[in-house]
């Protein structure tokens, strides 16, 4: 079995699974898978497309950078890292009914049924 046939088989299986494994649809799934595999083979390689989409610009001679060079930090000048303390997230409280413009409704109460007359 060639690599193309194997890929078509994988696509057809994925289509069959995604449709809930219907019976009698194998020819349609196989045709869909063949078209997907063909489109995949004709599509340009994504890694090559990324590198081609952003060409490197040449450096231009211009005014020198106005930023002063960064001074290297010494061990005495370095600040110790602050300890991270994780606080538990507060649970949101439900908004009162009056704040949302609605009036509070009492909970539904079941009325007792009257016994049937015999």
C-alpha positions in Angstrom: 0.0 0.0 0.0 1.4 3.4 -1.0 1.6 6.3 1.3 -1.2 8.1 -0.7 -3.5 5.1 -0.2 -2.7 5.0 3.5 -3.4 8.7 3.9 -6.7 8.3 2.0 -7.7 5.4 4.3 -6.9 7.5 7.4 -9.0 10.4 6.1 -11.9 8.1 5.2 -11.8 6.6 8.7 -11.8 10.1 10.3 -14.7 11.2 8.2 -16.6 7.9 9.0 -16.0 8.5 12.8 -16.9 12.1 12.7 -20.3 11.3 11.1 -21.2 8.8 13.7 -20.1 5.6 11.9 -23.0 5.4 9.4 -23.5 2.2 7.4 -23.4 2.3 3.6 -21.5 5.6 3.2 -18.1 4.1 2.5 -17.9 5.2 -1.2 -18.8 8.8 -0.3 -16.3 8.8 2.6 -13.6 7.4 0.3 -14.2 10.0 -2.4 -14.1 12.8 0.2 -10.9 11.4 1.6 -9.3 11.1 -1.8 -10.1 14.8 -2.5 -8.7 15.8 0.9 -5.5 13.8 0.3 -5.1 15.3 -3.2 -5.6 18.9 -1.8 -3.1 18.2 1.0 -0.5 17.0 -1.5 -1.0 20.1 -3.7 -0.9 22.5 -0.8 2.5 24.3 -0.3 4.5 23.4 2.7 3.5 25.6 5.6 7.1 26.0 6.9 8.3 27.2 3.5 5.3 29.6 3.2 6.0 31.2 6.6 9.7 31.9 5.8 8.7 33.2 2.3 6.0 35.5 3.7 8.4 37.6 5.8 11.4 38.5 3.8 14.4 39.9 5.7 15.0 43.5 5.1 18.5 44.8 4.4 20.1 47.0 7.0 20.0 50.7 6.0 22.8 53.1 6.8 21.2 55.9 8.8 21.6 57.9 12.0 23.2 56.0 14.9 21.0 54.7 17.6 20.0 57.3 20.1 19.7 54.8 22.9 22.6 54.6 25.2 24.2 51.1 25.6 22.7 49.2 28.5 25.0 48.9 31.6 25.7 45.4 32.7 24.2 44.7 36.1 26.5 43.8 38.9 25.6 41.3 41.6 25.2 44.0 44.2 22.9 46.1 42.0 20.6 43.1 41.2 17.3 43.1 43.1 16.1 39.9 44.7 13.0 38.4 43.0 9.8 39.0 44.9 8.0 35.9 46.1 4.8 35.1 44.3 2.0 34.4 46.6 -1.1 32.9 45.1 -4.4 34.0 46.4 -7.4 31.9 45.8 -9.8 33.4 43.3 -12.9 34.9 44.8 -16.2 33.3 43.7 -18.5 35.8 42.1 -21.6 36.6 44.1 -25.0 36.5 42.4 -26.4 39.9 41.8 -29.5 40.8 43.9 -32.7 40.7 42.0 -33.4 44.4 42.6 -30.1 45.4 41.1 -31.0 43.7 37.8 -34.3 45.4 37.6 -36.3 42.3 38.4 -38.4 41.6 41.4 -37.7 38.6 43.5 -40.1 35.8 42.9 -40.8 33.2 45.6 -40.0 29.6 44.9 -42.7 27.6 43.3 -44.9 25.9 45.9 -46.8 22.7 45.1 -50.4 22.8 46.1 -51.7 19.6 47.7 -54.0 17.7 45.4 -57.6 17.1 46.5 -58.4 13.5 47.0 -60.7 12.1 44.3 -64.3 11.6 45.3 -65.4 7.9 45.4 
